[in-house]
């Protein structure tokens, strides 16, 4: 008996398969080339070689970039878990005989720095066999094309094919440095102040000012920063008044680095931070453990 399977087709060449897996996850030849430390031209050649080997088109080359074909989506969904298993097996061999579990999580940068990272040390202490790999991005989670197990996303929590659990309330409050020169007494006085914004959340000031009933204040003027993290730091340094998510500046409020000049707090209710994971994929022990741990820390 031939244990290799006399009628089975040989395995595809590894380098073209690696190029396809990296490109399929990012839908970018350039990012795949950076990941694999080769040139974009080499990645394109490897993908073409794999398509020729399989006699199947894996990508559509569109004016706006790459798209996976239906066959490409199926193939990527099949091989990503295999590559992950290979990486974990390699890590286990290199790291010792104890097999460790790797959990890949993505979150917006501000939430990662101000809410998640301060709590992660407790997770590592409680579950030392699970290694968490944390990356950041403001983009919406895409479990079909991303190599992540779960992530943090801001929104209503009702995304198709995605399980969610709410983590913290999204309450909007203006904040200023404790040493802010102006003694603000009423929201109307914001007309003379520099408003600090996050580019990812440009409507937050408009929402708060509308609720405060001060239409004379232009909610979109002032300084704009790439992330809320930068806007909060600018507020701490006295550059203006930031509109903040209260749970993400709680430590600075408690420490006296920031203060709330007004009592009005806007609760965005369901539009908040959720932990999200794909429901159409088998859930690993590491992911279920992490979800249970998060549920005990939700606010």
MIDOSE-1310 file (N, C-alpha, C; in nm, 2 decimals, decimal comma, always signed):
residues 299
xxxx	+0,08/-0,12/+0,00/+0,00/+0,00/+0,00/+0,09/+0,12/+0,00; +0,05/+0,22/-0,08/+0,13/+0,34/-0,09/+0,06/+0,45/+0,01; +0,13/+0,47/+0,12/+0,07/+0,56/+0,22/+0,07/+0,70/+0,17; +0,14/+0,74/+0,07/+0,14/+0,87/+0,02/+0,02/+0,90/-0,07
xxxx	-0,05/+0,80/-0,11/-0,17/+0,81/-0,19/-0,13/+0,81/-0,34; -0,14/+0,70/-0,41/-0,09/+0,69/-0,54/-0,16/+0,78/-0,64; -0,29/+0,81/-0,61/-0,36/+0,89/-0,70/-0,38/+1,03/-0,66; -0,31/+1,07/-0,55/-0,33/+1,21/-0,51/-0,23/+1,30/-0,58
xxxx	-0,27/+1,42/-0,60/-0,18/+1,52/-0,66/-0,07/+1,57/-0,57; +0,05/+1,59/-0,61/+0,16/+1,64/-0,53/+0,12/+1,77/-0,46; +0,18/+1,80/-0,35/+0,16/+1,93/-0,28/+0,21/+2,04/-0,37; +0,14/+2,15/-0,37/+0,19/+2,27/-0,45/+0,32/+2,32/-0,40
xxxx	+0,40/+2,39/-0,48/+0,52/+2,44/-0,44/+0,50/+2,54/-0,33; +0,59/+2,54/-0,23/+0,57/+2,61/-0,10/+0,58/+2,76/-0,12; +0,68/+2,81/-0,20/+0,70/+2,95/-0,21/+0,58/+3,02/-0,28; +0,53/+2,97/-0,39/+0,41/+3,03/-0,44/+0,29/+3,03/-0,35
xxxx	+0,28/+2,92/-0,27/+0,17/+2,91/-0,17/+0,19/+3,02/-0,06; +0,31/+3,04/-0,02/+0,33/+3,14/+0,08/+0,30/+3,28/+0,02; +0,33/+3,31/-0,10/+0,30/+3,43/-0,16/+0,15/+3,46/-0,17; +0,08/+3,35/-0,21/-0,06/+3,36/-0,22/-0,13/+3,39/-0,08
xxxx	-0,08/+3,31/+0,02/-0,14/+3,33/+0,15/-0,12/+3,47/+0,20; +0,00/+3,52/+0,19/+0,03/+3,66/+0,24/-0,04/+3,76/+0,16; -0,05/+3,75/+0,03/-0,13/+3,84/-0,06/-0,28/+3,84/-0,03; -0,33/+3,71/-0,01/-0,47/+3,70/+0,01/-0,52/+3,76/+0,14
xxxx	-0,43/+3,75/+0,24/-0,47/+3,81/+0,37/-0,48/+3,96/+0,36; -0,39/+4,02/+0,29/-0,38/+4,17/+0,29/-0,44/+4,23/+0,16; -0,46/+4,15/+0,06/-0,50/+4,20/-0,07/-0,41/+4,30/-0,12; -0,28/+4,28/-0,10/-0,18/+4,38/-0,14/-0,05/+4,31/-0,17
xxxx	-0,01/+4,32/-0,30/+0,12/+4,25/-0,33/+0,24/+4,32/-0,26; +0,23/+4,46/-0,24/+0,33/+4,53/-0,18/+0,35/+4,49/-0,03; +0,23/+4,48/+0,04/+0,24/+4,44/+0,18/+0,29/+4,29/+0,19; +0,25/+4,21/+0,10/+0,29/+4,07/+0,10/+0,45/+4,06/+0,08
xxxx	+0,49/+4,15/-0,01/+0,64/+4,15/-0,04/+0,72/+4,19/+0,09; +0,66/+4,29/+0,16/+0,73/+4,34/+0,28/+0,73/+4,23/+0,38; +0,62/+4,16/+0,40/+0,61/+4,05/+0,50/+0,71/+3,94/+0,46; +0,73/+3,91/+0,33/+0,81/+3,79/+0,29/+0,95/+3,83/+0,26
xxxx	+0,98/+3,96/+0,27/+1,12/+4,02/+0,24/+1,16/+3,99/+0,10; +1,07/+4,01/+0,01/+1,11/+3,99/-0,14/+1,05/+4,11/-0,21; +1,07/+4,12/-0,34/+1,02/+4,23/-0,42/+0,87/+4,20/-0,46; +0,79/+4,31/-0,49/+0,66/+4,29/-0,54/+0,65/+4,20/-0,66
xxxx	+0,75/+4,23/-0,75/+0,76/+4,15/-0,87/+0,77/+4,00/-0,85; +0,85/+3,97/-0,75/+0,87/+3,82/-0,71/+0,74/+3,76/-0,66; +0,67/+3,84/-0,58/+0,54/+3,79/-0,53/+0,44/+3,77/-0,65; +0,44/+3,86/-0,74/+0,35/+3,85/-0,86/+0,38/+3,72/-0,94
xxxx	+0,51/+3,70/-0,96/+0,56/+3,58/-1,03/+0,52/+3,45/-0,96; +0,53/+3,45/-0,83/+0,49/+3,33/-0,75/+0,34/+3,30/-0,76; +0,26/+3,41/-0,75/+0,12/+3,39/-0,76/+0,08/+3,34/-0,90; +0,14/+3,39/-1,00/+0,12/+3,35/-1,14/+0,16/+3,20/-1,15
xxxx	+0,27/+3,16/-1,09/+0,31/+3,02/-1,09/+0,21/+2,93/-1,02; +0,15/+2,97/-0,91/+0,05/+2,89/-0,84/-0,07/+2,88/-0,92; -0,12/+2,99/-0,99/-0,24/+2,99/-1,07/-0,21/+2,89/-1,19; -0,09/+2,89/-1,25/-0,06/+2,80/-1,36/-0,06/+2,66/-1,31
xxxx	-0,01/+2,64/-1,19/+0,00/+2,50/-1,13/-0,14/+2,45/-1,11; -0,23/+2,53/-1,05/-0,37/+2,49/-1,02/-0,46/+2,50/-1,14; -0,42/+2,57/-1,24/-0,51/+2,60/-1,36/-0,64/+2,67/-1,31; -0,62/+2,76/-1,21/-0,73/+2,83/-1,16/-0,69/+2,98/-1,13
xxxx	-0,77/+3,07/-1,17/-0,75/+3,21/-1,14/-0,78/+3,24/-0,99; -0,69/+3,29/-0,91/-0,70/+3,32/-0,77/-0,74/+3,46/-0,74; -0,69/+3,55/-0,82/-0,72/+3,70/-0,80/-0,77/+3,76/-0,93; -0,86/+3,86/-0,91/-0,89/+3,95/-1,02/-0,82/+4,08/-1,00
xxxx	-0,75/+4,13/-1,10/-0,67/+4,25/-1,10/-0,77/+4,37/-1,14; -0,82/+4,44/-1,04/-0,91/+4,55/-1,06/-0,84/+4,68/-1,06; -0,90/+4,79/-1,12/-0,84/+4,92/-1,12/-0,81/+4,97/-0,98; -0,90/+4,93/-0,88/-0,88/+4,97/-0,74/-0,79/+4,88/-0,66
xxxx	-0,74/+4,77/-0,72/-0,66/+4,68/-0,64/-0,70/+4,53/-0,67; -0,65/+4,44/-0,58/-0,68/+4,30/-0,60/-0,81/+4,26/-0,53; -0,87/+4,16/-0,60/-0,99/+4,10/-0,54/-0,97/+3,95/-0,55; -1,01/+3,87/-0,45/-1,00/+3,73/-0,46/-1,12/+3,68/-0,55
xxxx	-1,09/+3,58/-0,63/-1,20/+3,51/-0,70/-1,27/+3,42/-0,60; -1,39/+3,36/-0,64/-1,45/+3,27/-0,55/-1,36/+3,15/-0,52; -1,29/+3,10/-0,62/-1,20/+2,99/-0,59/-1,08/+3,03/-0,50; -1,04/+3,16/-0,52/-0,93/+3,21/-0,44/-0,98/+3,23/-0,29
xxxx	-1,10/+3,27/-0,27/-1,15/+3,28/-0,13/-1,16/+3,15/-0,06; -1,21/+3,05/-0,14/-1,22/+2,91/-0,08/-1,08/+2,86/-0,05; -0,99/+2,88/-0,14/-0,85/+2,82/-0,12/-0,78/+2,89/+0,00; -0,80/+3,03/+0,01/-0,74/+3,10/+0,12/-0,80/+3,06/+0,25
xxxx	-0,93/+3,04/+0,26/-0,99/+3,00/+0,38/-0,94/+2,86/+0,43; -0,91/+2,77/+0,33/-0,85/+2,64/+0,36/-0,71/+2,64/+0,41; -0,63/+2,73/+0,35/-0,48/+2,72/+0,38/-0,44/+2,81/+0,49; -0,51/+2,92/+0,53/-0,47/+3,00/+0,64/-0,46/+2,93/+0,77
xxxx	-0,56/+2,84/+0,80/-0,55/+2,76/+0,93/-0,43/+2,67/+0,92; -0,39/+2,62/+0,80/-0,28/+2,53/+0,79/-0,15/+2,60/+0,82; -0,14/+2,73/+0,76/-0,02/+2,81/+0,79/-0,01/+2,85/+0,93; -0,13/+2,88/+0,99/-0,12/+2,91/+1,14/-0,08/+2,79/+1,22
xxxx	-0,13/+2,67/+1,19/-0,08/+2,56/+1,26/+0,07/+2,53/+1,24; +0,11/+2,55/+1,12/+0,26/+2,54/+1,09/+0,34/+2,63/+1,17; +0,29/+2,76/+1,18/+0,37/+2,86/+1,26/+0,37/+2,82/+1,41; +0,25/+2,78/+1,46/+0,24/+2,74/+1,60/+0,33/+2,62/+1,63
xxxx	+0,33/+2,52/+1,54/+0,42/+2,40/+1,56/+0,56/+2,44/+1,56; +0,60/+2,53/+1,47/+0,74/+2,58/+1,47/+0,78/+2,66/+1,59; +0,68/+2,74/+1,64/+0,71/+2,82/+1,76/+0,72/+2,72/+1,88; +0,64/+2,61/+1,88/+0,65/+2,52/+1,99/+0,79/+2,45/+1,99
xxxx	+0,84/+2,41/+1,87/+0,97/+2,35/+1,87/+1,08/+2,44/+1,91; +1,07/+2,56/+1,86/+1,18/+2,66/+1,89/+1,17/+2,70/+2,03; +1,05/+2,71/+2,09/+1,04/+2,76/+2,22/+1,04/+2,66/+2,33; +1,05/+2,53/+2,29/+1,06/+2,42/+2,39/+0,95/+2,32/+2,36
xxxx	+0,94/+2,23/+2,45/+0,85/+2,11/+2,43/+0,70/+2,15/+2,46; +0,68/+2,25/+2,54/+0,54/+2,28/+2,57/+0,48/+2,36/+2,46; +0,36/+2,31/+2,41/+0,29/+2,37/+2,30/+0,22/+2,49/+2,35; +0,24/+2,61/+2,29/+0,17/+2,73/+2,34/+0,07/+2,76/+2,24
xxxx	-0,03/+2,84/+2,28/-0,14/+2,89/+2,19/-0,11/+3,04/+2,16; -0,13/+3,07/+2,03/-0,11/+3,21/+1,99/-0,25/+3,26/+1,96; -0,29/+3,38/+2,02/-0,41/+3,44/+1,99/-0,39/+3,58/+1,93; -0,44/+3,60/+1,81/-0,42/+3,72/+1,74/-0,54/+3,82/+1,75
xxxx	-0,51/+3,93/+1,81/-0,62/+4,03/+1,84/-0,58/+4,16/+1,77; -0,68/+4,23/+1,71/-0,66/+4,37/+1,66/-0,76/+4,46/+1,73; -0,71/+4,59/+1,75/-0,79/+4,69/+1,82/-0,75/+4,83/+1,76; -0,84/+4,92/+1,77/-0,80/+5,06/+1,75/-0,69/+5,10/+1,84
xxxx	-0,60/+5,19/+1,80/-0,48/+5,22/+1,88/-0,52/+5,28/+2,01; -0,61/+5,38/+2,01/-0,64/+5,45/+2,14/-0,70/+5,35/+2,24; -0,79/+5,26/+2,19/-0,85/+5,16/+2,28/-0,75/+5,07/+2,33; -0,66/+5,03/+2,24/-0,55/+4,93/+2,28/-0,47/+4,99/+2,39
xxxx	-0,42/+5,11/+2,38/-0,33/+5,18/+2,47/-0,40/+5,21/+2,60; -0,53/+5,26/+2,60/-0,59/+5,32/+2,72/-0,68/+5,22/+2,79; -0,73/+5,11/+2,72/-0,82/+5,02/+2,79/-0,76/+4,88/+2,79; -0,72/+4,83/+2,68/-0,68/+4,68/+2,67/-0,55/+4,65/+2,73
xxxx	-0,44/+4,72/+2,69/-0,31/+4,69/+2,73/-0,30/+4,69/+2,89; -0,35/+4,79/+2,96/-0,34/+4,79/+3,10/-0,40/+4,67/+3,17; -0,49/+4,60/+3,10/-0,56/+4,48/+3,16/-0,49/+4,35/+3,11; -0,41/+4,36/+3,00/-0,36/+4,24/+2,95/-0,26/+4,16/+3,04
xxxx	-0,19/+4,24/+3,12/-0,09/+4,18/+3,21/-0,17/+4,08/+3,30; -0,29/+4,11/+3,34/-0,37/+4,01/+3,42/-0,40/+3,89/+3,35; -0,43/+3,90/+3,22/-0,46/+3,78/+3,14/-0,33/+3,69/+3,13; -0,22/+3,75/+3,10/-0,10/+3,67/+3,09/-0,07/+3,60/+3,22
xxxx	-0,09/+3,66/+3,34/-0,07/+3,60/+3,47/-0,17/+3,48/+3,48; -0,29/+3,50/+3,45/-0,39/+3,39/+3,46/-0,38/+3,28/+3,36; -0,33/+3,31/+3,24/-0,32/+3,21/+3,13/-0,19/+3,22/+3,07; -0,08/+3,17/+3,13/+0,05/+3,19/+3,08/+0,08/+3,11/+2,96
xxxx	+0,00/+3,01/+2,92/+0,02/+2,93/+2,80/-0,03/+2,99/+2,68; -0,10/+3,11/+2,69/-0,16/+3,17/+2,57/-0,08/+3,30/+2,55; -0,03/+3,31/+2,43/+0,04/+3,43/+2,39/-0,05/+3,52/+2,31; -0,06/+3,64/+2,35/-0,15/+3,74/+2,27/-0,06/+3,82/+2,18
xxxx	-0,10/+3,83/+2,05/-0,04/+3,91/+1,96/-0,13/+4,02/+1,92; -0,10/+4,15/+1,96/-0,19/+4,26/+1,95/-0,14/+4,35/+1,84; -0,23/+4,38/+1,74/-0,20/+4,48/+1,64/-0,31/+4,59/+1,64; -0,28/+4,70/+1,58/-0,38/+4,81/+1,58/-0,41/+4,86/+1,44
xxxx	-0,53/+4,90/+1,43/-0,58/+4,96/+1,30/-0,72/+5,02/+1,33; -0,75/+5,13/+1,26/-0,89/+5,19/+1,27/-0,98/+5,13/+1,18; -0,94/+5,04/+1,09/-1,02/+4,98/+0,98/-1,12/+4,88/+1,05; -1,23/+4,86/+0,98/-1,33/+4,76/+1,03/-1,27/+4,62/+1,02
xxxx	-1,30/+4,53/+1,11/-1,25/+4,39/+1,11/-1,30/+4,32/+0,98; -1,21/+4,24/+0,92/-1,25/+4,16/+0,81/-1,19/+4,02/+0,82; -1,27/+3,93/+0,89/-1,22/+3,80/+0,92/-1,20/+3,71/+0,80; -1,26/+3,75/+0,69/-1,24/+3,67/+0,57/-1,10/+3,68/+0,51
xxxx	-1,04/+3,80/+0,53/-0,92/+3,82/+0,47/-0,80/+3,86/+0,57; -0,84/+3,87/+0,69/-0,73/+3,90/+0,79/-0,70/+3,78/+0,87; -0,57/+3,77/+0,91/-0,52/+3,66/+1,00/-0,53/+3,70/+1,14; -0,66/+3,72/+1,19/-0,68/+3,75/+1,33/-0,79/+3,67/+1,38
xxxx	-0,78/+3,64/+1,51/-0,88/+3,55/+1,58/-1,00/+3,63/+1,63; -0,98/+3,76/+1,67/-1,08/+3,84/+1,72/-1,03/+3,99/+1,73; -1,12/+4,08/+1,76/-1,08/+4,22/+1,77/-1,18/+4,31/+1,83; -1,14/+4,43/+1,85/-1,22/+4,53/+1,91/-1,27/+4,62/+1,80
xxxx	-1,40/+4,65/+1,80/-1,46/+4,73/+1,70/-1,56/+4,82/+1,76; -1,57/+4,95/+1,71/-1,66/+5,05/+1,75/-1,78/+5,05/+1,66; -1,90/+5,04/+1,72/-2,02/+5,04/+1,63/-2,14/+4,99/+1,71; -2,24/+4,94/+1,63/-2,36/+4,90/+1,69/-2,36/+4,76/+1,74
xxxx	-2,26/+4,68/+1,70/-2,25/+4,54/+1,75/-2,33/+4,44/+1,67; -2,39/+4,48/+1,56/-2,48/+4,39/+1,49/-2,43/+4,36/+1,35; -2,31/+4,31/+1,34/-2,24/+4,29/+1,21/-2,27/+4,14/+1,17; -2,30/+4,12/+1,04/-2,33/+3,99/+0,99/-2,22/+3,89/+1,00
xxxx	-2,25/+3,77/+1,05/-2,14/+3,67/+1,06/-2,04/+3,69/+1,17; -2,07/+3,78/+1,26/-1,98/+3,82/+1,37/-2,05/+3,81/+1,50; -1,99/+3,74/+1,60/-2,03/+3,74/+1,74/-1,97/+3,86/+1,81; -2,05/+3,92/+1,91/-2,00/+4,04/+1,98/-2,04/+4,03/+2,12
xxxx	-1,96/+4,10/+2,20/-1,99/+4,13/+2,34/-1,94/+4,27/+2,38; -2,03/+4,35/+2,43/-1,99/+4,49/+2,46/-1,89/+4,49/+2,57; -1,79/+4,59/+2,56/-1,68/+4,60/+2,66/-1,70/+4,72/+2,75; -1,73/+4,84/+2,69/-1,74/+4,96/+2,77/-1,83/+5,06/+2,71
xxxx	-1,90/+5,14/+2,79/-1,99/+5,24/+2,74/-1,91/+5,35/+2,67; -1,97/+5,40/+2,56/-1,91/+5,51/+2,49/-1,98/+5,64/+2,53; -1,92/+5,70/+2,63/-1,97/+5,83/+2,68/-1,88/+5,94/+2,64; -1,94/+6,05/+2,58/-1,86/+6,16/+2,53/-1,86/+6,27/+2,63
xxxx	-1,74/+6,33/+2,66/-1,73/+6,44/+2,75/-1,61/+6,53/+2,71; -1,63/+6,66/+2,72/-1,52/+6,75/+2,69/-1,42/+6,74/+2,81; -1,29/+6,75/+2,78/-1,19/+6,74/+2,88/-1,08/+6,84/+2,85; -1,02/+6,90/+2,96/-0,91/+6,99/+2,94/-0,80/+6,96/+3,04
xxxx	-0,69/+7,01/+3,02/-0,58/+7,00/+3,12/-0,62/+7,06/+3,25; -0,57/+7,00/+3,36/-0,60/+7,05/+3,49/-0,55/+7,19/+3,51; -0,44/+7,23/+3,43/-0,38/+7,36/+3,44/-0,43/+7,45/+3,33; -0,54/+7,41/+3,26/-0,59/+7,49/+3,15/-0,62/+7,64/+3,20
xxxx	-0,57/+7,73/+3,12/-0,57/+7,87/+3,17/-0,71/+7,93/+3,18; -0,80/+7,89/+3,09/-0,94/+7,94/+3,09/-1,03/+7,86/+3,19; -1,10/+7,94/+3,27/-1,20/+7,87/+3,36/-1,33/+7,86/+3,29; -1,36/+7,75/+3,22/-1,48/+7,74/+3,15/-1,60/+7,72/+3,25
xxxx	-1,71/+7,79/+3,23/-1,82/+7,78/+3,31/-1,95/+7,73/+3,24; -1,95/+7,76/+3,11/-2,07/+7,72/+3,03/-2,03/+7,68/+2,89; -2,10/+7,59/+2,83/-2,06/+7,54/+2,70/-2,05/+7,65/+2,59; -2,13/+7,76/+2,61/-2,12/+7,87/+2,51/-1,98/+7,93/+2,50
xxxx	-1,90/+7,92/+2,61/-1,77/+7,97/+2,61/-1,67/+7,90/+2,52; -1,71/+7,78/+2,47/-1,63/+7,71/+2,38/-1,61/+7,78/+2,25; -1,69/+7,88/+2,22/-1,68/+7,95/+2,10/-1,54/+8,02/+2,08; -1,48/+8,05/+2,20/-1,34/+8,11/+2,19/-1,23/+8,01/+2,22
xxxx	-1,26/+7,88/+2,22/-1,16/+7,78/+2,26/-1,11/+7,70/+2,13; -1,00/+7,64/+2,14/-0,95/+7,55/+2,04/-1,01/+7,41/+2,06; -1,08/+7,36/+1,97/-1,14/+7,23/+1,99/-1,04/+7,12/+1,93; -1,02/+7,02/+2,00/-0,93/+6,91/+1,96/-1,01/+6,79/+1,91
xxxx	-0,98/+6,74/+1,79/-1,06/+6,63/+1,73/-0,97/+6,51/+1,69; -1,03/+6,40/+1,68/-0,97/+6,28/+1,62/-1,03/+6,27/+1,48; -0,94/+6,24/+1,38/-0,99/+6,22/+1,25/-1,08/+6,10/+1,23; -1,07/+6,01/+1,32/-1,15/+5,89/+1,32/-1,29/+5,92/+1,38
xxxx	-1,31/+6,03/+1,45/-1,43/+6,06/+1,52/-1,47/+6,21/+1,51; -1,48/+6,25/+1,38/-1,49/+6,40/+1,36/-1,63/+6,45/+1,40; -1,73/+6,36/+1,42/-1,86/+6,40/+1,45/-1,89/+6,41/+1,60; -1,79/+6,37/+1,69/-1,82/+6,37/+1,83/-1,85/+6,50/+1,89
xxxx	-1,77/+6,61/+1,85/-1,80/+6,74/+1,90/-1,94/+6,79/+1,86; -1,98/+6,76/+1,73/-2,11/+6,80/+1,69/-2,22/+6,73/+1,77; -2,20/+6,61/+1,80/-2,30/+6,54/+1,88/-2,32/+6,60/+2,02; -2,20/+6,63/+2,08/-2,21/+6,69/+2,22/-2,26/+6,83/+2,22
xxxx	-2,22/+6,91/+2,12/-2,26/+7,05/+2,12/-2,41/+7,06/+2,09; -2,46/+6,97/+2,00/-2,61/+6,97/+1,97/-2,69/+6,94/+2,10; -2,64/+6,84/+2,18/-2,71/+6,80/+2,30/-2,70/+6,92/+2,40; -2,59/+6,99/+2,40/-2,57/+7,10/+2,49/-2,65/+7,22/+2,45
xxxx	-2,69/+7,23/+2,33/-2,78/+7,34/+2,28/-2,70/+7,47/+2,26; -2,58/+7,45/+2,19/-2,50/+7,57/+2,16/-2,46/+7,57/+2,01; -2,56/+7,60/+1,93/-2,53/+7,60/+1,78/-2,43/+7,71/+1,73; -2,40/+7,81/+1,82/-2,31/+7,91/+1,78/-2,17/+7,86/+1,77
xxxx	-2,14/+7,74/+1,83/-2,00/+7,69/+1,83/-1,99/+7,60/+1,70; -1,89/+7,63/+1,62/-1,86/+7,54/+1,50/-1,80/+7,41/+1,55; -1,86/+7,30/+1,53/-1,81/+7,18/+1,59/-1,70/+7,11/+1,51; -1,66/+7,17/+1,40/-1,56/+7,11/+1,31/-1,43/+7,19/+1,30
xxxx	-1,43/+7,31/+1,37/-1,30/+7,39/+1,37/-1,21/+7,34/+1,47; -1,08/+7,38/+1,46/-0,98/+7,35/+1,56/-0,87/+7,26/+1,51; -0,81/+7,19/+1,60/-0,69/+7,10/+1,56/-0,74/+6,96/+1,54; -0,69/+6,89/+1,44/-0,73/+6,75/+1,41/-0,61/+6,66/+1,42
xxxx	-0,63/+6,54/+1,48/-0,52/+6,45/+1,50/-0,56/+6,31/+1,45; -0,46/+6,23/+1,41/-0,49/+6,11/+1,35/-0,57/+6,01/+1,44; -0,54/+6,01/+1,57/-0,61/+5,93/+1,66/-0,66/+6,01/+1,78; -0,76/+5,95/+1,86/-0,80/+6,01/+1,98/-0,68/+6,01/+2,08
xxxx	-0,59/+5,91/+2,07/-0,48/+5,91/+2,16/-0,40/+6,04/+2,15; -0,38/+6,09/+2,03/-0,30/+6,21/+2,01/-0,38/+6,33/+2,06; -0,51/+6,33/+2,03/-0,60/+6,44/+2,08/-0,60/+6,45/+2,23; -0,60/+6,34/+2,30/-0,60/+6,34/+2,45/-0,47/+6,39/+2,50
xxxx	-0,36/+6,35/+2,43/-0,23/+6,40/+2,48/-0,22/+6,55/+2,46; -0,28/+6,60/+2,35/-0,28/+6,75/+2,32/-0,35/+6,82/+2,43; -0,46/+6,76/+2,48/-0,54/+6,82/+2,59/-0,46/+6,82/+2,71; -0,40/+6,71/+2,74/-0,32/+6,70/+2,87/-0,21/+6,81/+2,87
xxxx	-0,16/+6,85/+2,75/-0,05/+6,95/+2,74/-0,11/+7,09/+2,73; -0,24/+7,10/+2,74/-0,30/+7,23/+2,74/-0,32/+7,30/+2,61; -0,33/+7,22/+2,50/-0,34/+7,29/+2,37/-0,49/+7,32/+2,33; -0,59/+7,28/+2,41/-0,72/+7,30/+2,38/-0,82/+7,21/+2,46
xxxx	-0,94/+7,20/+2,41/-1,04/+7,12/+2,47/-1,07/+7,00/+2,38; -1,05/+6,88/+2,43/-1,08/+6,76/+2,35/-1,21/+6,70/+2,39; -1,28/+6,64/+2,29/-1,40/+6,56/+2,32/-1,35/+6,42/+2,33; -1,37/+6,36/+2,45/-1,31/+6,23/+2,49/-1,42/+6,13/+2,52
xxxx	-1,38/+6,00/+2,50/-1,46/+5,89/+2,55/-1,42/+5,87/+2,69; -1,51/+5,89/+2,78/-1,48/+5,90/+2,92/-1,40/+5,78/+2,98; -1,44/+5,66/+2,93/-1,37/+5,54/+2,99/-1,23/+5,53/+2,94; -1,19/+5,60/+2,84/-1,05/+5,60/+2,79/-0,96/+5,70/+2,85
xxxx	-1,02/+5,79/+2,93/-0,94/+5,90/+3,00/-0,97/+5,89/+3,15; -1,02/+5,78/+3,19/-1,06/+5,77/+3,34/-0,94/+5,78/+3,43; -0,83/+5,72/+3,39/-0,71/+5,73/+3,47/-0,66/+5,87/+3,48; -0,66/+5,95/+3,37/-0,61/+6,09/+3,37/-0,71/+6,17/+3,46
xxxx	-0,84/+6,14/+3,45/-0,93/+6,22/+3,53/-0,91/+6,19/+3,68; -0,89/+6,06/+3,71/-0,86/+6,03/+3,85/-0,73/+6,09/+3,90; -0,63/+6,09/+3,82/-0,50/+6,14/+3,86/-0,49/+6,29/+3,86; -0,60/+6,36/+3,80/-0,60/+6,51/+3,80/-0,52/+6,57/+3,68
xxxx	-0,48/+6,48/+3,58/-0,41/+6,54/+3,46/-0,52/+6,60/+3,37; -0,64/+6,55/+3,37/-0,75/+6,61/+3,30/-0,86/+6,64/+3,39; -0,95/+6,73/+3,35/-1,07/+6,76/+3,42/-1,19/+6,78/+3,32; -1,31/+6,75/+3,37/-1,43/+6,77/+3,29/-1,49/+6,91/+3,33
xxxx	-1,48/+7,01/+3,24/-1,53/+7,14/+3,28/-1,69/+7,15/+3,28; -1,76/+7,05/+3,22/-1,90/+7,06/+3,22/-1,96/+6,92/+3,27; -2,08/+6,93/+3,32/-2,14/+6,81/+3,37/-2,21/+6,72/+3,26; -2,24/+6,77/+3,15/-2,31/+6,70/+3,05/-2,23/+6,59/+2,99
xxxx	-2,28/+6,47/+3,00/-2,22/+6,35/+2,94/-2,31/+6,28/+2,84; -2,26/+6,26/+2,72/-2,35/+6,20/+2,61/-2,32/+6,05/+2,60; -2,42/+5,97/+2,63/-2,40/+5,82/+2,62/-2,44/+5,77/+2,49; -2,35/+5,72/+2,41/-2,38/+5,67/+2,27/-2,45/+5,54/+2,28
xxxx	-2,47/+5,48/+2,39/-2,55/+5,36/+2,42/-2,49/+5,24/+2,33; -2,57/+5,19/+2,23/-2,52/+5,07/+2,16/-2,40/+5,10/+2,07; -2,38/+5,23/+2,04/-2,26/+5,26/+1,95/-2,14/+5,27/+2,04; -2,08/+5,15/+2,07/-1,98/+5,14/+2,17/-1,87/+5,05/+2,13
xxxx	-1,78/+5,01/+2,22/-1,67/+4,92/+2,18/-1,72/+4,78/+2,21; -1,70/+4,69/+2,11/-1,74/+4,55/+2,13/-1,61/+4,46/+2,10; -1,61/+4,35/+2,17/-1,51/+4,25/+2,12/-1,59/+4,16/+2,02; -1,52/+4,14/+1,91/-1,59/+4,07/+1,79/-1,51/+3,95/+1,75
xxxx	-1,57/+3,85/+1,70/-1,51/+3,73/+1,65/-1,60/+3,66/+1,54; -1,54/+3,58/+1,45/-1,62/+3,52/+1,35/-1,69/+3,40/+1,40; -1,82/+3,39/+1,37/-1,90/+3,28/+1,42/-1,91/+3,16/+1,32; -1,85/+3,18/+1,20/-1,85/+3,07/+1,10/-1,72/+3,00/+1,10
xxxx	-1,64/+3,02/+1,20/-1,51/+2,94/+1,21/-1,51/+2,87/+1,34; -1,44/+2,76/+1,35/-1,43/+2,69/+1,48/-1,36/+2,78/+1,58; -1,41/+2,79/+1,70/-1,35/+2,87/+1,81/-1,25/+2,80/+1,88; -1,13/+2,85/+1,89/-1,02/+2,79/+1,96/-1,04/+2,80/+2,11
xxxx	-0,97/+2,72/+2,18/-0,97/+2,73/+2,33/-0,92/+2,86/+2,38; -0,81/+2,91/+2,31/-0,75/+3,04/+2,34/-0,85/+3,15/+2,33; -0,93/+3,15/+2,22/-1,03/+3,25/+2,19/-1,14/+3,25/+2,30; -1,19/+3,13/+2,33/-1,30/+3,12/+2,42/-1,25/+3,16/+2,56
xxxx	-1,13/+3,13/+2,60/-1,07/+3,17/+2,72/-1,06/+3,32/+2,73; -1,01/+3,38/+2,62/-1,00/+3,53/+2,62/-1,13/+3,60/+2,63; -1,23/+3,55/+2,56/-1,37/+3,61/+2,56/-1,42/+3,60/+2,70; -1,41/+3,49/+2,77/-1,46/+3,48/+2,91/-1,39/+3,57/+3,00
xxxx	-1,26/+3,59/+2,98/-1,18/+3,68/+3,06/-1,22/+3,82/+3,04; -1,25/+3,86/+2,91/-1,30/+3,99/+2,88/-1,43/+4,02/+2,94; -1,52/+3,92/+2,94/-1,66/+3,94/+2,99/-1,65/+3,98/+3,13; -1,55/+3,94/+3,21/-1,54/+3,97/+3,35/-1,49/+4,11/+3,37
xxx	-1,44/+4,18/+3,26/-1,38/+4,31/+3,27/-1,46/+4,41/+3,20; -1,57/+4,37/+3,14/-1,66/+4,47/+3,07/-1,72/+4,57/+3,17; -1,73/+4,69/+3,12/-1,78/+4,79/+3,21/-1,93/+4,83/+3,18
